[in-house]
Amino acid sequence: MPHFLLDHNIKLSGFVDGNPVATFIIDADHRVVCWNKACEALTGIAAERVIATGDHWRAFYATERPTMADLILDGGKETDIQYFYRDKFHPSVLIDGACEAEDFFADFGDSGRWLHFTAAPILDDQGRVVGAIETLQDITERRRAEAALRDKEAFVSQVVESNSVPTMVIDREHRITHWNQACVALTGMPADSVRFSRDRWHPSFADARPFLADLVLDGVIEADFHRFYRGNLRKSTLIDGAFEAEEFVHGEDGVGRWLFFTASALRSRDGVVIGAIETMQDVTERRLAEESLRESEERYRQLSL
């Protein structure tokens, strides 16, 4: 063991052993000098099995290969680290000469574990590298939560996208997160041109006005709804807190149409508003039929006079 680590090993071992983060230290000869209790708990390997040996790789890999600490000890060449960790690593922003990585270890536990690990060089009083220290944290639950969130977002996207009714979703910052193909067909605006934008007016309106979903998201008073939608508005009889409106709008092609809007808030499990969803339906044919019926009834009424 190098003289520097030999002189400091007792104090170093006591400090590292009390660290709740899994930690091991290797000397200049790549032999383990510290393997704390948290490391024992994480790997299932007792310290006495690896202390004074270079067998620490067995805790993580099926075949012999260097750990991140070994690569840092050997100079931390990016090409070497890239060879073993591909694009899973990056230099530490906090520790000079250190590297961090995340990787999946299939042999950990019943179904494998995700670990975040950081390795840094240990320097003596002269600035010479005399060892390396590596810390490991189990981030499996975080990774599973992230995967579950991605699955949930993909599910929501598929639900919105597969809907034949023009549908859009905005987040709490009023950015459009979903704009399905039915919306594209209705408005003529590609999803990429509006997604993540904060343009807060309906593309079919000549005058700038917020989406109905924006008003729902902001929780504005009902009078403000009527100010923008000119009295053609009512509360939904099906969804609490939702609103419906009908407006005659002029499209970019100059053809007018009647649209029926519905908007409601989206809430988290604890009831916090996190966005809003709006649907838009072309009800022009229905309105024209209603108008034709009224005109027909008026003609019959006149004939009966």
C-alpha angles and dihedrals in degrees: 000000000000114000093244094055091040091057093048101034098101094051092039093051092050092050095045094043091057092051111108089211115087105255138171133178129206127196129227090281092055092251121140113250098167131029110167130211092256088056089050090052093047098046101028089230120122118231094240090063094061107023111114091010135095092227098105090110088071090071091064111021138046093220129036115276136136123276120225088263090057092052092048090049090053092055103284095252110188092223091056094047091045090053092058103029102029109196095338096096139066136178114270115257091206106042124050112234094010129121133204131203143168122215142160118246108201096191095057113103124330098312105016130266137243114231132192110204136181127194127191135175122254113222130200125223090279094053094253120142108249101163146335136247126211129191124195130197127189106233096168095119092050091050092048090049090050091049091048090050091050090049091049092049090048090050092050090047091052092048091052095041095048092050112108089207114086103257135177133180129203128195127227089275090057092249116145108243100169129033111165129210091258087059089050091051092048099045103025089230116127116231092240091059094058106025112115091004124130096213097141103198135081111258090224094059119090091207123058111258135148124261114260085245090059091056092048090048092051092048092227121179118268092251089065090053090056091046091062099033098040099231095306090115139102139169115263115257091205107043123047112237093009126124135207130202141173123211137173107230136181117231127215087258089061093247115129123221141174116244128194113209130194125181134178137170124259114221137194122236090271092052100258115145107244101167145324138251127215133189126198124197129186104233096168094119091051092049092047090049090050091049091049090050092051091049091048092050090049091052092051090047091053092048091051093057 
